[in-house]
């Protein structure tokens, strides 16, 4: 199964700034059901494509939605910044 969506880059300030793109609540609920066997500590391992960059990460649950964390390397490779809207393709991935 695969999800495609557009989302705005948001910053969550903790001890260090982190950048994410959020899935919709409906897509998050569907993914949670489809990936039930992959979820650990509330996170879902996924393979993500943004632009020409493909990477593995784990989604974070927050307020009924999953957040896709974006490392600096991904943001720099794609030239994306807080407030930008990006197209995301993701699919659940088995843990390695």
Secondary structure, DSSP 8 states (H G I E B T S, - for coil): --EEEEEEEEEEESSSEEEEEE--HHHHHHHHHHTGGG-BTTBEEEEEEETTEEEEEEEEEETTEEEEEE-HHHHHHHT--TT-EEEEEEEE----
